Amino acid sequence: MYHEGSPGHHFQLSASQLIENVPFLRKVRPFSAYSEGWALYSERIAAEDMSMYDDYPLGNLGRLQAEMFRAMAEEQLGEKFDIREFHEMILLNGLCLWRFWRSRLGLGLKSNNDSSYR
């Protein structure tokens, strides 16, 4: 909610439309480091400074689970870990439960000798 909505992308895009005397490209924010950086910053501000997750601590769970899952994959796969393959696997399989990803990667199964991500 805070990443895509307010104070995230929605707020950012709405504010950029009000700017005058700048090139059009600066109003549509095509630079992902800038736009995603702001949205991630907004999430953190919502959680830490605005206490938005105090009454709903699970609101931050998705991000924390994703970070934990990546750390587990990096530890399990070691030098075989490839961030591009990891992201591709996550994105090209659609919405799935975390237990699917754990079994897909063989996390917890140290003897997985197949390809790292399949």
RAZI-V409781 format. One record per residue. N is the residue number from 1. D_FIRST is the distance of its C-alpha to the first C-alpha in Angstrom with 2 decimals. Layout:
# RAZI-V409781
n->{N:N}
d_first->{D_FIRST:D_FIRST}
This chain:
# RAZI-V409781
n->{1:2:3:4:5:6:7:8:9:10:11:12:13:14:15:16:17:18:19:20:21:22:23:24:25:26:27:28:29:30:31:32:33:34:35:36:37:38:39:40:41:42:43:44:45:46:47:48:49:50:51:52:53:54:55:56:57:58:59:60:61:62:63:64:65:66:67:68:69:70:71:72:73:74:75:76:77:78:79:80:81:82:83:84:85:86:87:88:89:90:91:92:93:94:95:96:97:98:99:100:101:102:103:104:105:106:107:108:109:110:111:112:113:114:115:116:117:118}
d_first->{0.00:3.80:5.54:5.61:5.33:7.33:8.93:8.21:9.86:9.99:11.57:13.63:14.97:15.74:17.55:19.41:20.82:22.52:24.39:28.05:30.77:28.81:29.12:26.87:25.49:24.10:22.13:20.48:19.44:20.85:21.11:18.56:19.47:18.60:15.37:13.96:15.51:13.75:10.22:11.40:13.10:10.15:8.54:12.09:12.75:9.98:11.57:15.13:16.00:13.84:14.04:10.62:11.18:14.80:14.79:12.59:13.68:12.65:8.92:10.25:12.74:11.79:12.29:15.29:16.75:16.67:18.38:20.82:21.63:22.44:24.56:26.37:27.07:28.37:30.57:31.86:32.64:33.87:35.34:34.49:30.75:29.70:26.15:26.51:27.77:25.10:22.26:24.33:24.80:21.11:20.19:23.39:23.22:19.94:17.77:19.92:20.14:20.72:24.30:24.95:24.13:26.27:29.12:28.72:29.19:31.76:29.99:32.35:35.22:37.05:39.65:37.47:39.82:38.33:36.26:33.34:30.56:32.38}
